[in-house]
Amino acid sequence: MCAFSVFAQDDSMYVNLRKIEVVKNQPGIASESLRIVTTLTRNDIANLPVRSINELLDYVPGIDVRSRGTNGVQADITMRGGTFDQVIILLNGINITDPQTGHQNLDLPVDISVIDRIEVLQGTALNVFGLSAFSGAINIITGESPENAINVELVAGKNGLFAPHATMVEHRKKLTLVGHVSHNESAGYIDNTDFNYTNAFLQTKYADTTLGNFNFQLGLQTKEFGANAFYSTKYPHQFEKDNMLLSSLQWNKRFGKFLVEEATAMRLHYDEFHLFRNMENAPSWYTGHNHHITKVVVKSLKATYFSSLGKTTVGIEFRNENILSNVLGDQLSTPVDVPFVTADSVKFLYGKNRMNCNYFGEQTFVLGKATASVGVSGNHNSMFGSHVCWSANVGYALTAQNRLYANINKSMRMPTFTDMYYKSATQFANPNLQPEESITFEIGNKAQYKVFAYRISSYYRIGQNIIDWAKKENDDVWMSMNIPNVNAFGVEASAEYNFQRILNHIELSYAFCRLDKKSGEYISKYALDYLRHSLSVSIEHSIYKYLGANWQLTTQNRSGSYFNSANEVTEYAPFSILDGQLFWKAGNAKMYLEIANIFNTTYFDYGGIEQPGRWVKMGIAVHL
């Protein structure tokens, strides 16, 4: 399932070519010579029984995808026992993480049908630009297909599922144009789980030896969904509307031994949340819905110098985060009208703006079979003052196919606006929260041969002031707070074998995590509720000529508890899920029958939100 592009320096490294193996599409999220970066290629994605990015990431070792809605509606992404706010999401290298709440980090204007690669970094890296990569980062990459193509796909299935997708890639000399549109809708698998969302995405790339390389992207998403018990089992009939607009322009150019990179980006996100959908059966104290608009503007500059020893990189990023809300922030002197709402009584009464400056320097050394880097990053935030983080990494090539690495990194994360200001009948935030901090130690070994590859790593994270929502068992209200110490220990391992015959591919992965925490009499909603054991087996095989199948078995054992619909504390039960896909592929066409949760297992991925049972889907894809 997972392809590991390993045993080479970054593709921009200026060193003797006899010392490296040139590998196409080196990961941009971090150097593979110093850590493990899991890379999912277009072929990996096409061969899995998944229909959304959320489902796809659930198969990556060490990633915990806690679905609330299905088929890409909403999910929380965590890594290594962290929380959903501690993972940053990048689209073509642009950090699109939401400052309001990590629940919206996967509000993406793209579908898996347009994605060429996904890079997954466990842990943090200074050059990702942004200290929020507290426990990991995910970089979604488009626009790398080398051929002109038009791809059309239609998926339909149980529960009124209807999902058409279309993507166009056009190359004209120095210019590449990518256009994508997709739509997903369903009546839902139980009451109030219906959804309807549309994505539109445009990307233009221009490469010129004189002017440099330009990458422009523009994305839009509109989404509505029944949020059944998403945030409270006490009031389950919730509803949410989201609109997201993203635009960015990136440029880079090589000047001899220097590489200069610049990026400008803007992200707008509108969120409307109904605790009582359309005010149905709303009590007298519930006077209206929550409305929020976040605007993030980013400007970054990075320069790299290549020498015989390695490379020297310095960079700076300015990130301005602003929110207008009728719930979050400080009270405004003058109320502001809410867009998309006609009622005169609905106003933005609160708002907050914060400016963040992050700057870093990193030196990488290449000495024979060894690679090492040291770096330091400074951060100044208008709300939280100045902080300093650092990193030290080393890697050693035992052979051309086998590498060891070790690293230590200090990281931090700012509280979100929801962490600091959210107020409702079931939640009450703390505006005096402090940033989270951590120091992570990691060692690992990875190898890739012609038909066999494996990786294994172990980490220990010392966490301080970890942000969580917690409450006592008999309380009705969750409160945000800093937990003084939450330490994590874990092991991740995977192995894959490509038979290239009837049994084409098999992969086995396992992840273990243990948190050392002290919550006292409080029950945790996020930080102390984590995936302890995760086992995944993936098999792809041929049946006859153009007919084949792939299967995915996932077993999970989660630590922690939740409140069920009767407001009783319930421990998470272990569960196993089998997904399968039967496909026929010939020429430029593919037809498939997909069954999720084949054995109709009843399970809970997050809180008291029941996940779908058996779900049958059928699809046809044509490549022109």
QUIKAHU-V651489 format. One record per pair of residues at least 24 apart in sequence whose C-alpha atoms are under 6 Angstrom apart, sorted by the first residue. I is the first residue (numbers start at 1). GAP is how many residues later the second one is. If there is no record, write none. Layout:
# QUIKAHU-V651489
i=I gap=GAP
i=I gap=GAP
This chain:
# QUIKAHU-V651489
i=1 gap=43
i=2 gap=38
i=3 gap=36
i=3 gap=37
i=4 gap=34
i=4 gap=35
i=6 gap=26
i=9 gap=24
i=14 gap=292
i=15 gap=293
i=33 gap=362
i=34 gap=360
i=34 gap=361
i=34 gap=371
i=37 gap=83
i=37 gap=84
i=38 gap=81
i=38 gap=82
i=39 gap=79
i=39 gap=80
i=40 gap=77
i=40 gap=78
i=41 gap=76
i=42 gap=74
i=42 gap=75
i=49 gap=531
i=49 gap=532
i=62 gap=449
i=66 gap=539
i=66 gap=540
i=76 gap=27
i=79 gap=56
i=81 gap=449
i=83 gap=444
i=86 gap=46
i=86 gap=48
i=86 gap=49
i=87 gap=46
i=87 gap=48
i=87 gap=49
i=87 gap=50
i=88 gap=45
i=88 gap=49
i=89 gap=48
i=89 gap=49
i=90 gap=49
i=91 gap=48
i=91 gap=49
i=92 gap=48
i=92 gap=49
i=99 gap=317
i=100 gap=316
i=100 gap=317
i=100 gap=318
i=101 gap=315
i=101 gap=317
i=109 gap=90
i=109 gap=110
i=109 gap=111
i=109 gap=112
i=115 gap=27
i=116 gap=25
i=116 gap=26
i=117 gap=24
i=131 gap=281
i=131 gap=282
i=132 gap=281
i=134 gap=277
i=149 gap=475
i=150 gap=473
i=150 gap=474
i=151 gap=471
i=151 gap=472
i=152 gap=469
i=152 gap=470
i=153 gap=467
i=153 gap=468
i=154 gap=465
i=154 gap=466
i=155 gap=463
i=155 gap=464
i=156 gap=461
i=156 gap=462
i=157 gap=459
i=157 gap=460
i=157 gap=461
i=158 gap=458
i=159 gap=28
i=159 gap=29
i=159 gap=30
i=160 gap=26
i=160 gap=27
i=161 gap=24
i=161 gap=25
i=174 gap=32
i=174 gap=33
i=175 gap=30
i=175 gap=31
i=176 gap=28
i=176 gap=29
i=177 gap=26
i=177 gap=27
i=178 gap=24
i=178 gap=25
i=192 gap=34
i=192 gap=36
i=193 gap=33
i=193 gap=35
i=194 gap=31
i=194 gap=32
i=195 gap=29
i=195 gap=30
i=196 gap=27
i=196 gap=28
i=197 gap=25
i=197 gap=26
i=198 gap=24
i=212 gap=40
i=212 gap=41
i=213 gap=38
i=213 gap=39
i=214 gap=36
i=214 gap=37
i=215 gap=34
i=215 gap=35
i=216 gap=32
i=216 gap=33
i=217 gap=30
i=217 gap=31
i=218 gap=28
i=218 gap=29
i=219 gap=26
i=219 gap=27
i=220 gap=24
i=220 gap=25
i=233 gap=332
i=237 gap=39
i=237 gap=40
i=238 gap=36
i=238 gap=37
i=238 gap=38
i=238 gap=39
i=239 gap=34
i=239 gap=35
i=239 gap=38
i=240 gap=32
i=240 gap=33
i=241 gap=30
i=241 gap=31
i=242 gap=28
i=242 gap=29
i=243 gap=26
i=243 gap=27
i=244 gap=24
i=244 gap=25
i=257 gap=48
i=257 gap=49
i=258 gap=46
i=258 gap=47
i=259 gap=44
i=259 gap=45
i=260 gap=42
i=260 gap=43
i=261 gap=40
i=261 gap=41
i=262 gap=38
i=262 gap=39
i=263 gap=36
i=263 gap=37
i=264 gap=34
i=264 gap=35
i=265 gap=32
i=265 gap=33
i=266 gap=30
i=266 gap=31
i=267 gap=28
i=267 gap=29
i=268 gap=26
i=268 gap=27
i=269 gap=24
i=269 gap=25
i=291 gap=34
i=291 gap=35
i=292 gap=32
i=292 gap=33
i=293 gap=30
i=293 gap=31
i=294 gap=28
i=294 gap=29
i=295 gap=26
i=295 gap=27
i=296 gap=24
i=296 gap=25
i=309 gap=56
i=309 gap=57
i=310 gap=54
i=310 gap=55
i=310 gap=56
i=311 gap=53
i=312 gap=50
i=312 gap=51
i=313 gap=48
i=313 gap=49
i=314 gap=46
i=314 gap=47
i=315 gap=44
i=315 gap=45
i=316 gap=42
i=316 gap=43
i=317 gap=40
i=317 gap=41
i=318 gap=38
i=318 gap=39
i=319 gap=37
i=320 gap=35
i=321 gap=32
i=321 gap=33
i=322 gap=30
i=322 gap=31
i=323 gap=28
i=323 gap=29
i=324 gap=26
i=324 gap=27
i=325 gap=25
i=325 gap=26
i=326 gap=24
i=328 gap=93
i=328 gap=94
i=329 gap=92
i=354 gap=28
i=355 gap=26
i=355 gap=27
i=356 gap=24
i=356 gap=25
i=369 gap=27
i=369 gap=28
i=370 gap=25
i=370 gap=26
i=371 gap=24
i=401 gap=46
i=401 gap=47
i=402 gap=44
i=402 gap=45
i=403 gap=42
i=403 gap=43
i=404 gap=40
i=404 gap=41
i=405 gap=38
i=405 gap=39
i=406 gap=36
i=406 gap=37
i=407 gap=34
i=407 gap=35
i=408 gap=32
i=408 gap=33
i=409 gap=30
i=409 gap=31
i=410 gap=28
i=410 gap=29
i=411 gap=26
i=411 gap=27
i=412 gap=24
i=412 gap=25
i=426 gap=51
i=427 gap=50
i=427 gap=51
i=427 gap=52
i=428 gap=51
i=429 gap=50
i=429 gap=51
i=430 gap=50
i=436 gap=29
i=436 gap=30
i=437 gap=26
i=437 gap=27
i=438 gap=24
i=438 gap=25
i=451 gap=46
i=451 gap=47
i=452 gap=44
i=452 gap=45
i=453 gap=42
i=453 gap=43
i=454 gap=40
i=454 gap=41
i=455 gap=38
i=455 gap=39
i=456 gap=36
i=456 gap=37
i=457 gap=34
i=457 gap=35
i=458 gap=32
i=458 gap=33
i=459 gap=30
i=459 gap=31
i=460 gap=28
i=460 gap=29
i=461 gap=26
i=461 gap=27
i=462 gap=25
i=463 gap=24
i=468 gap=58
i=468 gap=59
i=469 gap=56
i=470 gap=52
i=470 gap=53
i=470 gap=54
i=470 gap=55
i=471 gap=51
i=471 gap=52
i=472 gap=50
i=472 gap=51
i=486 gap=30
i=486 gap=31
i=487 gap=28
i=487 gap=29
i=488 gap=26
i=488 gap=27
i=489 gap=24
i=489 gap=25
i=502 gap=39
i=502 gap=40
i=503 gap=38
i=504 gap=36
i=504 gap=37
i=505 gap=34
i=505 gap=35
i=506 gap=32
i=506 gap=33
i=507 gap=30
i=507 gap=31
i=508 gap=28
i=508 gap=29
i=509 gap=26
i=509 gap=27
i=510 gap=24
i=510 gap=25
i=529 gap=30
i=529 gap=31
i=530 gap=28
i=530 gap=29
i=531 gap=27
i=532 gap=25
i=532 gap=26
i=532 gap=27
i=533 gap=24
i=546 gap=38
i=546 gap=39
i=546 gap=40
i=547 gap=36
i=547 gap=37
i=548 gap=35
i=549 gap=32
i=549 gap=33
i=549 gap=34
i=550 gap=30
i=550 gap=31
i=551 gap=28
i=551 gap=29
i=552 gap=26
i=552 gap=27
i=553 gap=24
i=553 gap=25
i=562 gap=45
i=564 gap=44
i=588 gap=34
i=588 gap=35
i=589 gap=32
i=589 gap=33
i=590 gap=30
i=590 gap=31
i=591 gap=28
i=591 gap=29
i=592 gap=26
i=592 gap=27
i=593 gap=25
